[in-house]
Amino acid sequence: MHRRQIIALAIAALFISTFAAPAVAGAADGTKPKTKTHSVQRSKGADGAVDATRTGPKGGKTGVDRSKGTDGLTDRTVTDPKGRTATTDRYRGVDGTVDATHAGRKGNVSTVDRAKGADGLTDTTLTGPKGGVTTVDRARGADGVADKTVAGPKGGVTTVDRSRGADGLVDKTVTGPKGGVTTADRTKGADGAVDSSVVGPKGGAATVDRSKNADGTTNAVRTNAQGQVATAARSRDASGAVDAVRAGPGGTTVVDRTKNADGTVDKTVTTTRP
């Protein structure tokens, strides 16, 4: 067992004992925590596109086959464990923006049409399988930050107003179709990590406190509006791949990444729930 795996398991055990006490108590009663594992194996094809095979907790495999077209864009075919396929075909419009056509497993087709506005920002029109249209209109404010207006298929409108604070970070105010307002305020800590506070339409506040590690990775402590705490501890192994242990009220997740010779990164995720 590699040193980083030992460290990850030790951290996981610490988090389980701290945040998942009900699961430990249950084990004393003869019950077992629910543990599930899924993995992703990636490889680079001859054209440089990255393919992947995802193995689910029950052993089912989903394949992702990517290929580069003559226009240099990457198309994708996803085959699920039952052999059903979904495709994404990308192509470049006359203005240079990338459009796409998505065909689902049942033959339903959605399109994404992008266009550059006079301000240089990219607007988007999404047409769903049933003909419903969603538009995303971006516009640059006086401070140079890009705002956007999203109009849904049923006419509901959501606006995103971004502004740059004195610290150079971008804050955000989102107004939903029914007038509810959510704000996101970002601040930079002494170590350069970016913290944030999000206040929802009903006044509940959620915070994210980040801290930088010596290896350049970033840990995080998230507190939701109900006061529940979740943590993410990250570390970098000798190959440069970033592993993580996430723990919270819903259980513990260990993410173990390994870098392949072709530069792609595989991943194994193990989740234990109470």
Summary of the structure (lengths in Angstrom):
residues: 274
radius of gyration: 22.4
end to end distance: 26.2
largest distance: 66.2
contacts: 746
relative contact order: 0.13
helix: 9%
strand: 54%
